[in-house]
Protein backbone atom coordinates (compact mmCIF):
# COMPACT_ATOMS: atom_id res chain seq x y z
CA UNK A 1 0.00 0.00 0.00
CA UNK A 2 1.39 3.35 -1.07
CA UNK A 3 2.03 5.79 1.74
CA UNK A 4 0.33 9.12 1.35
CA UNK A 5 1.80 12.03 3.24
CA UNK A 6 -0.83 13.79 5.40
CA UNK A 7 -1.65 17.42 4.78
CA UNK A 8 0.03 20.00 7.03
CA UNK A 9 -1.87 20.93 10.13
CA UNK A 10 -2.20 24.53 8.98
CA UNK A 11 -4.13 23.50 5.86
CA UNK A 12 -6.57 21.18 7.59
CA UNK A 13 -10.06 22.58 8.00
CA UNK A 14 -11.90 21.81 11.24
CA UNK A 15 -15.28 20.23 10.79
CA UNK A 16 -18.34 20.93 12.86
CA UNK A 17 -19.31 17.72 14.63
CA UNK A 18 -22.80 17.49 16.06
CA UNK A 19 -22.60 16.37 19.67
CA UNK A 20 -25.27 14.30 21.29
CA UNK A 21 -25.38 16.43 24.41
CA UNK A 22 -25.53 19.94 22.98
CA UNK A 23 -24.58 22.26 20.17
CA UNK A 24 -22.17 21.45 17.37
CA UNK A 25 -18.53 21.34 18.38
CA UNK A 26 -15.69 22.25 16.04
CA UNK A 27 -13.33 19.27 15.82
CA UNK A 28 -11.28 17.31 13.35
CA UNK A 29 -13.38 14.78 11.42
CA UNK A 30 -12.94 11.21 12.58
CA UNK A 31 -12.52 8.44 10.04
CA UNK A 32 -12.98 4.79 10.93
CA UNK A 33 -10.44 3.92 8.21
CA UNK A 34 -7.67 4.82 10.65
CA UNK A 35 -8.87 2.09 13.01
CA UNK A 36 -10.86 -0.51 11.06
CA UNK A 37 -8.87 -2.87 8.84
CA UNK A 38 -10.14 -3.89 5.39
CA UNK A 39 -11.37 -7.30 6.57
CA UNK A 40 -13.19 -5.83 9.60
CA UNK A 41 -16.73 -4.45 9.74
CA UNK A 42 -16.88 -0.62 9.74
CA UNK A 43 -20.55 -0.69 10.72
CA UNK A 44 -19.72 -2.61 13.89
CA UNK A 45 -17.11 -0.03 14.83
CA UNK A 46 -19.49 2.87 14.17
CA UNK A 47 -22.16 1.16 16.26
CA UNK A 48 -19.76 0.87 19.18
CA UNK A 49 -18.62 4.48 18.80
CA UNK A 50 -22.22 5.71 18.66
CA UNK A 51 -22.94 3.80 21.86
CA UNK A 52 -20.12 5.70 23.59
CA UNK A 53 -21.46 8.99 22.19
CA UNK A 54 -24.90 8.22 23.55
CA UNK A 55 -23.51 7.24 26.94
CA UNK A 56 -21.21 10.23 27.48
CA UNK A 57 -23.07 12.88 25.44
CA UNK A 58 -20.01 15.08 24.73
CA UNK A 59 -20.32 18.86 24.80
CA UNK A 60 -16.79 19.95 23.82
CA UNK A 61 -14.24 19.08 21.15
CA UNK A 62 -11.90 17.59 23.76
CA UNK A 63 -14.63 15.26 24.98
CA UNK A 64 -15.20 14.16 21.38
CA UNK A 65 -11.51 13.38 20.95
CA UNK A 66 -11.45 11.32 24.13
CA UNK A 67 -14.46 9.33 22.98
CA UNK A 68 -12.65 8.61 19.71
CA UNK A 69 -9.67 7.39 21.74
CA UNK A 70 -11.92 5.17 23.82
CA UNK A 71 -13.56 3.64 20.76
CA UNK A 72 -10.26 3.11 18.92
CA UNK A 73 -8.52 1.53 21.91
CA UNK A 74 -11.46 -0.74 22.61
CA UNK A 75 -11.61 -1.85 18.96
CA UNK A 76 -7.88 -2.63 18.85
CA UNK A 77 -8.09 -4.50 22.14
CA UNK A 78 -10.90 -6.68 20.79
CA UNK A 79 -8.83 -7.30 17.69
CA UNK A 80 -5.87 -8.53 19.73
CA UNK A 81 -8.15 -10.80 21.74
CA UNK A 82 -9.40 -12.24 18.47
CA UNK A 83 -5.81 -12.78 17.37
CA UNK A 84 -5.11 -14.67 20.59
CA UNK A 85 -8.11 -16.92 19.98
CA UNK A 86 -7.18 -17.57 16.36
CA UNK A 87 -3.57 -18.36 17.27
CA UNK A 88 -4.64 -20.68 20.07
CA UNK A 89 -7.03 -22.61 17.82
CA UNK A 90 -4.39 -22.99 15.13
CA UNK A 91 -1.82 -24.28 17.62
CA UNK A 92 -4.30 -26.70 19.18
CA UNK A 93 -4.91 -28.28 15.78
CA UNK A 94 -1.18 -28.82 15.37
CA UNK A 95 -0.64 -30.13 18.88
CA UNK A 96 -0.14 -33.86 19.40
CA UNK A 97 -0.73 -33.71 23.14
CA UNK A 98 -3.57 -35.90 24.28
CA UNK A 99 -4.66 -33.46 26.97
CA UNK A 100 -5.80 -30.11 25.51
CA UNK A 101 -5.02 -28.32 28.77
CA UNK A 102 -1.37 -29.32 28.54
CA UNK A 103 -1.31 -28.19 24.94
CA UNK A 104 -2.87 -24.86 25.97
CA UNK A 105 -0.24 -24.36 28.64
CA UNK A 106 2.46 -24.82 26.04
CA UNK A 107 0.77 -22.36 23.71
CA UNK A 108 0.44 -19.68 26.39
CA UNK A 109 4.20 -19.77 26.97
CA UNK A 110 5.12 -19.20 23.33
CA UNK A 111 6.74 -15.87 22.36
CA UNK A 112 3.85 -15.13 20.00
CA UNK A 113 1.22 -15.46 22.70
CA UNK A 114 3.27 -13.39 25.13
CA UNK A 115 3.54 -10.66 22.53
CA UNK A 116 -0.20 -10.73 21.92
CA UNK A 117 -0.92 -10.49 25.63
CA UNK A 118 1.42 -7.51 25.91
CA UNK A 119 -0.39 -5.83 23.02
CA UNK A 120 -3.72 -6.41 24.75
CA UNK A 121 -2.42 -4.87 27.97
CA UNK A 122 -1.18 -1.79 26.07
CA UNK A 123 -4.55 -1.18 24.43
CA UNK A 124 -6.38 -1.81 27.69
CA UNK A 125 -4.29 0.82 29.48
CA UNK A 126 -4.98 3.33 26.71
CA UNK A 127 -8.70 2.56 26.87
CA UNK A 128 -8.90 2.95 30.65
CA UNK A 129 -6.76 6.10 30.62
CA UNK A 130 -9.00 7.84 28.07
CA UNK A 131 -12.07 6.75 30.05
CA UNK A 132 -10.73 8.27 33.29
CA UNK A 133 -9.74 11.51 31.56
CA UNK A 134 -13.16 11.87 29.96
CA UNK A 135 -15.11 11.25 33.16
CA UNK A 136 -12.91 13.69 35.09
CA UNK A 137 -13.28 16.33 32.37
CA UNK A 138 -17.05 16.01 32.28
CA UNK A 139 -17.28 16.12 36.06
CA UNK A 140 -15.35 19.38 36.13
CA UNK A 141 -17.42 20.85 33.29
CA UNK A 142 -20.71 20.03 35.00
CA UNK A 143 -19.42 21.57 38.21
CA UNK A 144 -18.60 24.80 36.38
CA UNK A 145 -22.03 24.79 34.72
CA UNK A 146 -23.78 24.58 38.08
CA UNK A 147 -21.95 27.56 39.57
CA UNK A 148 -23.52 30.35 37.41
CA UNK A 149 -26.99 28.89 37.85
CA UNK A 150 -26.59 28.89 41.63
CA UNK A 151 -25.36 32.50 41.56
CA UNK A 152 -28.24 33.56 39.33
CA UNK A 153 -30.73 31.86 41.61
CA UNK A 154 -29.31 33.66 44.62
CA UNK A 155 -29.47 37.00 42.77
CA UNK A 156 -33.10 36.46 41.77
CA UNK A 157 -34.23 36.04 45.36
CA UNK A 158 -35.41 39.28 47.06
CA UNK A 159 -33.00 40.76 49.51
CA UNK A 160 -33.93 40.16 53.11
CA UNK A 161 -34.97 43.27 55.05
CA UNK A 162 -32.56 44.24 57.82
CA UNK A 163 -33.79 43.22 61.20
CA UNK A 164 -34.96 46.05 63.46
CA UNK A 165 -32.34 46.86 65.99
CA UNK A 166 -33.49 46.30 69.52
CA UNK A 167 -32.06 48.51 72.20
CA UNK A 168 -31.59 47.13 75.70
CA UNK A 169 -34.17 48.33 78.15
CA UNK A 170 -32.83 50.69 80.81
CA UNK A 171 -34.51 50.72 84.17
CA UNK A 172 -35.46 54.24 85.16
CA UNK A 173 -34.21 55.62 88.38
CA UNK A 174 -36.81 55.71 91.16
CA UNK A 175 -38.85 58.88 91.12
CA UNK A 176 -38.78 60.66 94.47
CA UNK A 177 -42.19 61.29 96.03
CA UNK A 178 -43.54 64.85 95.70
CA UNK A 179 -42.92 67.25 98.48
CA UNK A 180 -46.00 68.10 100.55
CA UNK A 181 -46.86 71.77 100.56
CA UNK A 182 -46.72 73.44 103.89
CA UNK A 183 -48.28 76.59 105.19
CA UNK A 184 -47.24 79.91 103.70
CA UNK A 185 -46.07 78.07 100.51
CA UNK A 186 -42.99 76.59 102.14
CA UNK A 187 -42.09 72.95 101.77
CA UNK A 188 -41.93 71.00 104.93
CA UNK A 189 -38.71 69.30 105.66
CA UNK A 190 -40.46 66.90 107.96
CA UNK A 191 -42.55 65.48 105.13
CA UNK A 192 -39.50 64.17 103.36
CA UNK A 193 -37.35 63.54 106.31
CA UNK A 194 -36.24 59.99 106.40
CA UNK A 195 -37.19 59.30 102.76
CA UNK A 196 -33.59 59.14 101.60
CA UNK A 197 -30.52 57.84 103.30
CA UNK A 198 -28.42 60.48 104.84
CA UNK A 199 -31.30 62.86 105.28
CA UNK A 200 -30.73 65.22 108.14
CA UNK A 201 -33.58 66.87 109.92
CA UNK A 202 -33.18 70.64 110.18
Backbone as CSV, one residue per row, in Angstrom:
resi,resn,N_x,N_y,N_z,CA_x,CA_y,CA_z,C_x,C_y,C_z
1,UNK,0.849,-1.197,0.000,0.000,0.000,0.000,0.877,1.236,0.000
2,UNK,0.586,2.150,-0.931,1.393,3.346,-1.072,1.112,4.311,0.062
3,UNK,2.183,4.853,0.629,2.035,5.787,1.742,1.713,7.168,1.208
4,UNK,0.725,7.781,1.746,0.328,9.123,1.350,0.623,10.076,2.491
5,UNK,1.408,11.071,2.221,1.796,12.035,3.240,0.605,12.868,3.647
6,UNK,0.330,12.998,4.967,-0.829,13.793,5.403,-0.621,15.274,5.144
7,UNK,-1.717,15.980,5.018,-1.648,17.416,4.778,-1.142,18.122,6.021
8,UNK,-0.444,19.251,5.857,0.032,20.004,7.032,-1.131,20.419,7.910
9,UNK,-0.825,20.571,9.183,-1.873,20.934,10.125,-2.483,22.287,9.803
10,UNK,-1.691,23.196,9.257,-2.198,24.530,8.983,-3.217,24.553,7.857
11,UNK,-3.202,23.534,6.990,-4.128,23.503,5.861,-5.361,22.670,6.138
12,UNK,-5.415,21.985,7.271,-6.574,21.179,7.588,-7.711,22.062,8.086
13,UNK,-8.895,21.803,7.614,-10.060,22.583,7.996,-10.843,21.843,9.061
14,UNK,-11.092,22.471,10.213,-11.900,21.806,11.241,-13.327,21.623,10.759
15,UNK,-13.923,20.562,11.172,-15.284,20.228,10.790,-16.187,20.316,11.998
16,UNK,-17.379,20.826,11.775,-18.343,20.930,12.858,-18.983,19.575,13.087
17,UNK,-18.786,19.032,14.284,-19.305,17.717,14.634,-20.480,17.898,15.568
18,UNK,-21.611,17.362,15.215,-22.798,17.487,16.061,-22.668,16.578,17.265
19,UNK,-22.722,17.151,18.443,-22.603,16.368,19.666,-23.986,15.927,20.121
20,UNK,-23.999,14.828,20.798,-25.268,14.305,21.288,-25.807,15.172,22.408
21,UNK,-24.921,15.730,23.221,-25.377,16.428,24.408,-25.577,17.914,24.258
22,UNK,-25.370,18.498,23.076,-25.533,19.940,22.976,-25.317,20.423,21.570
23,UNK,-24.782,21.644,21.465,-24.576,22.261,20.169,-23.412,21.601,19.439
24,UNK,-23.256,21.999,18.164,-22.174,21.449,17.368,-20.843,21.915,17.916
25,UNK,-19.854,21.051,17.853,-18.527,21.340,18.375,-17.536,21.244,17.226
26,UNK,-16.686,22.249,17.098,-15.686,22.246,16.043,-14.584,21.267,16.405
27,UNK,-14.345,20.286,15.557,-13.333,19.273,15.822,-12.894,18.667,14.500
28,UNK,-11.758,17.976,14.532,-11.277,17.309,13.348,-12.193,16.137,13.023
29,UNK,-12.514,15.909,11.759,-13.378,14.777,11.417,-12.701,13.460,11.738
30,UNK,-13.471,12.524,12.219,-12.940,11.213,12.580,-13.294,10.218,11.485
31,UNK,-12.308,9.445,11.071,-12.516,8.437,10.038,-12.244,7.068,10.625
32,UNK,-13.175,6.159,10.430,-12.982,4.791,10.927,-11.904,4.047,10.146
33,UNK,-11.482,4.589,8.993,-10.439,3.921,8.209,-9.105,3.895,8.937
34,UNK,-8.923,4.810,9.887,-7.672,4.820,10.646,-7.645,3.752,11.726
35,UNK,-8.782,3.102,11.961,-8.870,2.090,13.011,-9.282,0.730,12.438
36,UNK,-10.286,0.732,11.585,-10.856,-0.507,11.065,-10.025,-1.007,9.884
37,UNK,-9.635,-2.251,9.928,-8.872,-2.874,8.841,-9.815,-3.314,7.728
38,UNK,-9.267,-3.552,6.525,-10.144,-3.893,5.387,-11.023,-5.118,5.616
39,UNK,-10.572,-6.091,6.368,-11.371,-7.300,6.575,-12.320,-7.176,7.767
40,UNK,-12.306,-6.028,8.456,-13.188,-5.826,9.597,-14.445,-5.063,9.172
41,UNK,-15.422,-5.036,10.046,-16.727,-4.449,9.738,-16.783,-2.996,10.220
42,UNK,-16.797,-2.026,9.297,-16.877,-0.624,9.739,-18.184,-0.305,10.463
43,UNK,-19.267,-0.962,10.065,-20.549,-0.688,10.719,-20.521,-1.099,12.189
44,UNK,-19.817,-2.177,12.491,-19.716,-2.613,13.889,-18.929,-1.599,14.708
45,UNK,-17.883,-1.046,14.108,-17.114,-0.026,14.826,-17.951,1.221,15.050
46,UNK,-18.672,1.679,14.024,-19.489,2.875,14.170,-20.595,2.658,15.199
47,UNK,-21.138,1.452,15.258,-22.159,1.159,16.257,-21.589,1.269,17.666
48,UNK,-20.382,0.768,17.869,-19.756,0.868,19.179,-19.448,2.315,19.522
49,UNK,-18.943,3.069,18.557,-18.623,4.485,18.796,-19.884,5.279,19.102
50,UNK,-20.962,5.016,18.394,-22.220,5.714,18.665,-22.756,5.384,20.052
51,UNK,-22.507,4.166,20.505,-22.939,3.801,21.859,-22.183,4.626,22.901
52,UNK,-20.890,4.853,22.678,-20.120,5.704,23.592,-20.613,7.152,23.523
53,UNK,-20.946,7.627,22.324,-21.462,8.991,22.194,-22.775,9.152,22.949
54,UNK,-23.629,8.162,22.856,-24.905,8.223,23.551,-24.722,8.150,25.062
55,UNK,-23.733,7.394,25.495,-23.508,7.242,26.936,-22.925,8.510,27.549
56,UNK,-21.914,9.098,26.887,-21.208,10.235,27.483,-21.782,11.578,27.060
57,UNK,-22.461,11.647,25.904,-23.074,12.883,25.437,-22.080,14.040,25.508
58,UNK,-21.061,14.048,24.646,-20.006,15.077,24.730,-20.541,16.458,24.401
59,UNK,-19.927,17.464,25.009,-20.325,18.857,24.801,-19.171,19.722,24.326
60,UNK,-17.951,19.190,24.269,-16.792,19.950,23.817,-15.990,19.110,22.838
61,UNK,-15.090,19.785,22.111,-14.240,19.080,21.153,-13.300,18.099,21.852
62,UNK,-12.796,18.481,23.028,-11.902,17.589,23.758,-12.627,16.319,24.193
63,UNK,-13.859,16.444,24.609,-14.631,15.260,24.982,-14.860,14.358,23.772
64,UNK,-15.061,14.951,22.596,-15.201,14.156,21.383,-13.928,13.388,21.071
65,UNK,-12.783,14.044,21.228,-11.508,13.379,20.952,-11.276,12.215,21.907
66,UNK,-11.626,12.399,23.157,-11.446,11.323,24.126,-12.370,10.143,23.829
67,UNK,-13.567,10.423,23.349,-14.463,9.331,22.975,-13.898,8.573,21.779
68,UNK,-13.303,9.285,20.834,-12.654,8.610,19.707,-11.507,7.720,20.188
69,UNK,-10.756,8.207,21.175,-9.666,7.394,21.737,-10.218,6.149,22.425
70,UNK,-11.305,6.312,23.140,-11.915,5.167,23.825,-12.375,4.124,22.812
71,UNK,-13.053,4.574,21.765,-13.560,3.638,20.762,-12.424,2.943,20.022
72,UNK,-11.382,3.705,19.663,-10.264,3.110,18.923,-9.510,2.097,19.783
73,UNK,-9.248,2.449,21.032,-8.518,1.527,21.915,-9.332,0.265,22.182
74,UNK,-10.613,0.431,22.382,-11.463,-0.740,22.607,-11.497,-1.640,21.377
75,UNK,-11.570,-1.061,20.190,-11.607,-1.848,18.960,-10.301,-2.630,18.772
76,UNK,-9.183,-1.960,18.993,-7.884,-2.634,18.846,-7.712,-3.725,19.901
77,UNK,-8.190,-3.487,21.093,-8.089,-4.500,22.137,-8.899,-5.741,21.764
78,UNK,-10.103,-5.537,21.231,-10.899,-6.681,20.793,-10.227,-7.418,19.633
79,UNK,-9.548,-6.664,18.797,-8.830,-7.301,17.694,-7.717,-8.209,18.215
80,UNK,-6.966,-7.719,19.183,-5.869,-8.527,19.729,-6.426,-9.770,20.425
81,UNK,-7.534,-9.626,21.106,-8.148,-10.797,21.744,-8.560,-11.811,20.678
82,UNK,-9.080,-11.321,19.568,-9.401,-12.235,18.471,-8.172,-12.911,17.904
83,UNK,-7.065,-12.187,17.839,-5.807,-12.784,17.372,-5.342,-13.880,18.334
84,UNK,-5.490,-13.642,19.613,-5.113,-14.671,20.587,-5.943,-15.939,20.399
85,UNK,-7.235,-15.749,20.179,-8.112,-16.915,19.984,-7.752,-17.664,18.711
86,UNK,-7.524,-16.923,17.623,-7.176,-17.566,16.362,-5.847,-18.310,16.462
87,UNK,-4.873,-17.694,17.122,-3.571,-18.358,17.265,-3.690,-19.610,18.134
88,UNK,-4.468,-19.516,19.193,-4.635,-20.678,20.070,-5.302,-21.835,19.333
89,UNK,-6.345,-21.555,18.567,-7.032,-22.614,17.824,-6.106,-23.266,16.798
90,UNK,-5.306,-22.436,16.132,-4.389,-22.987,15.134,-3.343,-23.885,15.785
91,UNK,-2.838,-23.473,16.945,-1.823,-24.280,17.619,-2.422,-25.546,18.216
92,UNK,-3.669,-25.487,18.648,-4.305,-26.697,19.183,-4.484,-27.755,18.089
93,UNK,-4.772,-27.323,16.875,-4.915,-28.275,15.778,-3.597,-28.953,15.436
94,UNK,-2.499,-28.241,15.668,-1.179,-28.818,15.375,-0.636,-29.645,16.536
95,UNK,-1.187,-29.464,17.703,-0.643,-30.133,18.879,-0.944,-31.632,18.842
96,UNK,0.024,-32.400,19.314,-0.135,-33.859,19.402,-0.391,-34.320,20.826
97,UNK,-0.497,-33.361,21.740,-0.734,-33.708,23.139,-2.143,-34.249,23.294
98,UNK,-2.262,-35.304,24.077,-3.570,-35.905,24.280,-4.475,-35.050,25.141
99,UNK,-3.882,-34.331,26.080,-4.665,-33.463,26.972,-4.645,-32.039,26.417
100,UNK,-5.801,-31.473,26.072,-5.801,-30.113,25.509,-5.330,-29.057,26.495
101,UNK,-5.490,-29.294,27.801,-5.018,-28.316,28.773,-3.502,-28.213,28.777
102,UNK,-2.823,-29.357,28.620,-1.371,-29.318,28.537,-0.913,-28.624,27.261
103,UNK,-1.652,-28.872,26.186,-1.314,-28.190,24.943,-1.533,-26.688,25.072
104,UNK,-2.586,-26.292,25.777,-2.866,-24.864,25.966,-1.790,-24.207,26.816
105,UNK,-1.300,-24.921,27.802,-0.235,-24.359,28.642,1.015,-24.113,27.822
106,UNK,1.305,-25.007,26.909,2.463,-24.824,26.043,2.262,-23.650,25.097
107,UNK,1.053,-23.465,24.622,0.770,-22.362,23.706,0.885,-21.021,24.424
108,UNK,0.411,-20.944,25.650,0.441,-19.680,26.386,1.852,-19.208,26.676
109,UNK,2.801,-20.131,26.691,4.197,-19.775,26.973,5.002,-19.492,25.714
110,UNK,4.387,-19.497,24.563,5.116,-19.197,23.326,5.383,-17.700,23.224
111,UNK,6.457,-17.305,22.542,6.736,-15.871,22.363,5.603,-15.130,21.657
112,UNK,4.938,-15.801,20.716,3.847,-15.129,19.996,2.702,-14.792,20.935
113,UNK,2.319,-15.732,21.779,1.218,-15.458,22.702,1.602,-14.399,23.724
114,UNK,2.833,-14.420,24.193,3.268,-13.395,25.130,3.219,-12.012,24.495
115,UNK,3.604,-11.932,23.225,3.542,-10.657,22.527,2.093,-10.182,22.383
116,UNK,1.200,-11.103,22.058,-0.205,-10.735,21.916,-0.803,-10.281,23.249
117,UNK,-0.422,-10.910,24.321,-0.920,-10.491,25.629,-0.375,-9.116,26.019
118,UNK,0.859,-8.835,25.638,1.417,-7.509,25.912,0.696,-6.438,25.087
119,UNK,0.367,-6.764,23.846,-0.388,-5.829,23.016,-1.771,-5.566,23.607
120,UNK,-2.410,-6.586,24.121,-3.715,-6.407,24.748,-3.617,-5.496,25.960
121,UNK,-2.591,-5.704,26.781,-2.423,-4.871,27.974,-2.181,-3.412,27.600
122,UNK,-1.439,-3.166,26.511,-1.179,-1.793,26.073,-2.474,-1.099,25.661
123,UNK,-3.288,-1.785,24.867,-4.549,-1.183,24.427,-5.524,-1.014,25.586
124,UNK,-5.487,-1.931,26.533,-6.380,-1.809,27.685,-6.003,-0.593,28.536
125,UNK,-4.719,-0.356,28.719,-4.289,0.823,29.482,-4.708,2.110,28.772
126,UNK,-4.571,2.142,27.455,-4.982,3.331,26.705,-6.491,3.553,26.815
127,UNK,-7.236,2.478,26.760,-8.695,2.556,26.875,-9.116,3.084,28.247
128,UNK,-8.539,2.527,29.300,-8.901,2.950,30.648,-8.425,4.370,30.941
129,UNK,-7.275,4.752,30.402,-6.765,6.103,30.620,-7.679,7.143,29.970
130,UNK,-8.089,6.905,28.734,-8.996,7.841,28.067,-10.337,7.910,28.791
131,UNK,-10.789,6.777,29.313,-12.067,6.748,30.052,-11.975,7.617,31.307
132,UNK,-10.888,7.474,32.056,-10.731,8.270,33.286,-10.630,9.756,32.960
133,UNK,-9.884,10.104,31.925,-9.743,11.512,31.556,-11.090,12.113,31.154
134,UNK,-11.870,11.355,30.413,-13.164,11.872,29.963,-14.118,12.077,31.131
135,UNK,-14.203,11.113,32.021,-15.112,11.252,33.162,-14.692,12.402,34.073
136,UNK,-13.382,12.575,34.264,-12.906,13.692,35.088,-13.197,15.025,34.417
137,UNK,-13.021,15.094,33.108,-13.278,16.334,32.373,-14.756,16.698,32.411
138,UNK,-15.621,15.729,32.240,-17.054,16.011,32.280,-17.513,16.381,33.685
139,UNK,-16.936,15.778,34.681,-17.284,16.123,36.057,-16.937,17.570,36.363
140,UNK,-15.763,18.003,35.903,-15.349,19.376,36.131,-16.216,20.349,35.334
141,UNK,-16.573,19.983,34.105,-17.420,20.855,33.290,-18.802,21.020,33.918
142,UNK,-19.386,19.943,34.387,-20.708,20.032,34.998,-20.672,20.836,36.289
143,UNK,-19.548,20.764,36.995,-19.419,21.565,38.210,-19.384,23.052,37.873
144,UNK,-18.669,23.401,36.787,-18.604,24.795,36.375,-19.955,25.278,35.859
145,UNK,-20.721,24.387,35.227,-22.031,24.790,34.722,-23.015,25.053,35.849
146,UNK,-22.865,24.383,36.959,-23.783,24.580,38.077,-23.498,25.862,38.841
147,UNK,-22.280,26.359,38.795,-21.948,27.558,39.566,-22.701,28.801,39.103
148,UNK,-22.756,29.159,37.806,-23.522,30.350,37.407,-25.004,30.232,37.731
149,UNK,-25.573,29.055,37.566,-26.988,28.893,37.854,-27.275,29.120,39.335
150,UNK,-26.389,28.662,40.197,-26.588,28.887,41.634,-26.464,30.373,41.972
151,UNK,-25.515,31.066,41.302,-25.359,32.496,41.562,-26.554,33.277,41.042
152,UNK,-27.067,32.879,39.865,-28.245,33.564,39.331,-29.465,33.336,40.210
153,UNK,-29.599,32.142,40.732,-30.728,31.859,41.612,-30.654,32.682,42.888
154,UNK,-29.469,32.843,43.409,-29.315,33.658,44.618,-29.603,35.125,44.331
155,UNK,-29.222,35.594,43.111,-29.470,36.997,42.772,-30.939,37.268,42.526
156,UNK,-31.677,36.257,42.055,-33.102,36.455,41.769,-33.957,36.523,43.029
157,UNK,-33.464,36.007,44.125,-34.231,36.037,45.364,-34.231,37.446,45.950
158,UNK,-35.376,37.930,46.486,-35.413,39.284,47.063,-34.508,39.379,48.279
159,UNK,-33.912,40.546,48.382,-33.001,40.756,49.509,-33.787,40.806,50.810
160,UNK,-33.265,40.176,51.812,-33.932,40.158,53.115,-33.841,41.523,53.776
161,UNK,-34.958,41.987,54.365,-34.972,43.271,55.052,-34.124,43.189,56.315
162,UNK,-33.385,44.268,56.593,-32.559,44.241,57.817,-33.419,44.166,59.063
163,UNK,-33.023,43.375,59.963,-33.785,43.219,61.201,-33.743,44.509,62.016
164,UNK,-34.879,44.835,62.642,-34.960,46.049,63.456,-34.071,45.901,64.677
165,UNK,-33.286,46.922,64.888,-32.339,46.864,65.995,-33.067,47.073,67.308
166,UNK,-32.844,46.191,68.210,-33.493,46.304,69.524,-32.492,46.853,70.529
167,UNK,-32.922,47.890,71.188,-32.060,48.509,72.197,-32.353,47.889,73.557
168,UNK,-31.356,47.716,74.365,-31.595,47.132,75.696,-32.404,48.088,76.563
169,UNK,-33.328,47.505,77.276,-34.169,48.328,78.153,-33.368,48.790,79.358
170,UNK,-33.559,50.092,79.684,-32.832,50.691,80.811,-33.853,50.995,81.903
171,UNK,-33.601,50.497,83.057,-34.514,50.721,84.170,-34.383,52.153,84.676
172,UNK,-35.499,52.851,84.696,-35.462,54.237,85.160,-35.128,54.301,86.640
173,UNK,-34.505,55.409,86.968,-34.208,55.624,88.377,-35.518,55.868,89.137
174,UNK,-35.572,55.499,90.392,-36.810,55.714,91.161,-37.140,57.192,91.287
175,UNK,-38.410,57.481,91.038,-38.851,58.880,91.121,-39.138,59.228,92.580
176,UNK,-38.525,60.296,93.060,-38.781,60.660,94.468,-40.211,61.116,94.648
177,UNK,-40.795,60.851,95.776,-42.190,61.293,96.034,-42.274,62.806,96.073
178,UNK,-43.403,63.369,95.693,-43.543,64.850,95.699,-43.523,65.393,97.127
179,UNK,-42.981,66.582,97.192,-42.924,67.254,98.482,-44.305,67.791,98.840
180,UNK,-44.699,67.613,100.087,-45.998,68.100,100.552,-45.909,69.583,100.849
181,UNK,-46.859,70.312,100.341,-46.863,71.768,100.562,-47.177,72.075,102.028
182,UNK,-46.483,72.995,102.504,-46.716,73.440,103.891,-47.418,74.799,103.874
183,UNK,-47.659,75.291,105.068,-48.283,76.591,105.190,-47.350,77.663,104.668
184,UNK,-47.950,78.749,104.217,-47.241,79.910,103.702,-46.405,79.548,102.479
185,UNK,-46.755,78.410,101.765,-46.071,78.067,100.507,-44.705,77.495,100.673
186,UNK,-44.317,77.165,101.933,-42.988,76.593,102.142,-43.107,75.096,102.238
187,UNK,-42.134,74.399,101.699,-42.086,72.953,101.775,-41.653,72.521,103.152
188,UNK,-42.265,71.493,103.608,-41.934,70.999,104.931,-40.814,70.003,104.834
189,UNK,-39.825,70.238,105.630,-38.715,69.295,105.661,-39.132,68.018,106.337
190,UNK,-40.081,68.100,107.214,-40.462,66.902,107.956,-41.156,65.902,107.074
191,UNK,-41.811,66.403,105.989,-42.552,65.480,105.126,-41.652,64.568,104.344
192,UNK,-40.433,64.996,104.139,-39.504,64.169,103.357,-38.376,63.648,104.201
193,UNK,-38.435,64.009,105.456,-37.355,63.537,106.312,-37.407,62.038,106.412
194,UNK,-36.316,61.440,106.292,-36.236,59.991,106.396,-36.558,59.256,105.121
195,UNK,-36.907,59.975,104.026,-37.192,59.301,102.756,-35.935,58.816,102.075
196,UNK,-34.839,59.476,102.266,-33.585,59.135,101.598,-32.523,58.897,102.661
197,UNK,-31.626,58.043,102.347,-30.520,57.839,103.297,-29.708,59.089,103.442
198,UNK,-29.274,59.321,104.592,-28.416,60.476,104.839,-29.174,61.762,105.058
199,UNK,-30.539,61.649,105.028,-31.301,62.864,105.281,-31.067,63.354,106.705
200,UNK,-30.953,64.595,106.834,-30.728,65.215,108.144,-31.887,66.159,108.427
201,UNK,-32.499,65.966,109.548,-33.578,66.873,109.919,-33.019,68.213,110.286
202,UNK,-33.631,69.273,109.858,-33.182,70.642,110.175,-34.146,71.252,111.164
